[in-house]
Amino acid sequence: MRDAGIVCCVTTSTAPLFTLDQAAEHAHVNAVGAFRPAIGDHLIGLGAALAGGVPPSGGRTVFKTVGVALQDWAIAQLLAQRCLQ
């Protein structure tokens, strides 16, 4: 996992699956299923992206969802609109 560019976690676990130092400095994490944060700090979430936040160059990013496709589509649509403006 230390060299992975993308890490996908699909679980309802509320316990952390890994520590932040186990993820590469440039990793993107897809976190699907749990209703509470299970990763740690220093990750820019989708909410920050919608608010205009930009991850630092080479920084870690995260996509957090509970796995409801309609919500995921709505957020993706908003992000696409923001990026095209």
C-alpha positions as CSV (number, residue, x, y, z in Angstrom):
1,M,0.0,0.0,0.0
2,R,2.9,2.4,0.6
3,D,3.5,2.7,-3.1
4,A,-0.1,2.7,-4.3
5,G,-1.4,5.8,-6.0
6,I,-5.1,4.9,-5.4
7,V,-6.4,3.0,-2.3
8,C,-10.0,1.8,-2.4
9,C,-11.7,0.8,0.9
10,V,-15.2,-0.6,0.7
11,T,-16.4,-1.6,4.1
12,T,-18.8,-0.7,6.9
13,S,-16.0,-0.9,9.5
14,T,-15.8,2.1,11.8
15,A,-12.3,1.1,12.9
16,P,-9.3,2.6,10.9
17,L,-8.1,0.2,8.2
18,F,-4.6,1.8,8.1
19,T,-2.6,4.7,9.6
20,L,-1.9,7.8,7.6
21,D,1.8,7.0,7.5
22,Q,1.1,3.7,5.7
23,A,-0.3,5.6,2.7
24,A,1.9,7.2,0.1
25,E,2.3,10.9,0.2
26,H,0.5,11.2,-3.2
27,A,-2.2,8.6,-2.5
28,H,-5.9,9.1,-3.3
29,V,-8.2,7.2,-1.0
30,N,-11.7,6.1,-2.0
31,A,-13.5,5.4,1.3
32,V,-16.9,3.7,0.7
33,G,-19.3,2.4,3.2
34,A,-18.7,3.6,6.8
35,F,-20.6,6.5,8.3
36,R,-17.7,7.9,10.3
37,P,-14.2,9.0,9.4
38,A,-11.8,6.1,9.6
39,I,-8.6,7.5,8.0
40,G,-7.2,10.4,9.9
41,D,-6.1,14.0,9.3
42,H,-4.3,15.8,6.4
43,L,-6.7,14.6,3.7
44,I,-8.8,17.0,1.6
45,G,-12.3,15.7,1.2
46,L,-15.0,16.3,-1.4
47,G,-16.6,19.0,0.7
48,A,-13.4,21.0,0.5
49,A,-13.2,20.5,-3.2
50,L,-16.7,21.9,-3.6
51,A,-15.8,24.9,-1.4
52,G,-12.8,25.6,-3.7
53,G,-10.1,23.8,-1.7
54,V,-7.3,22.4,-3.8
55,P,-5.0,19.6,-2.5
56,P,-1.3,20.5,-2.3
57,S,0.8,19.4,-5.2
58,G,1.5,15.7,-4.6
59,G,-0.7,15.7,-1.4
60,R,-3.1,13.0,-0.3
61,T,-6.8,13.3,-1.3
62,V,-9.9,11.3,-0.3
63,F,-13.3,10.6,-1.7
64,K,-15.7,9.7,1.1
65,T,-19.1,8.3,0.5
66,V,-21.5,5.8,2.0
67,G,-22.2,4.1,-1.3
68,V,-25.5,5.8,-2.3
69,A,-25.1,6.1,-6.1
70,L,-27.5,9.0,-6.5
71,Q,-25.6,11.1,-4.0
72,D,-22.3,10.2,-5.6
73,W,-23.7,11.3,-9.0
74,A,-25.0,14.6,-7.6
75,I,-21.6,15.4,-6.0
76,A,-19.8,14.5,-9.2
77,Q,-22.1,16.7,-11.2
78,L,-21.4,19.7,-8.9
79,L,-17.7,19.1,-9.1
80,A,-17.8,18.9,-12.9
81,Q,-19.7,22.2,-13.0
82,R,-17.2,23.9,-10.7
83,C,-14.3,22.6,-12.7
84,L,-15.8,23.9,-16.0
85,Q,-16.4,27.4,-14.6
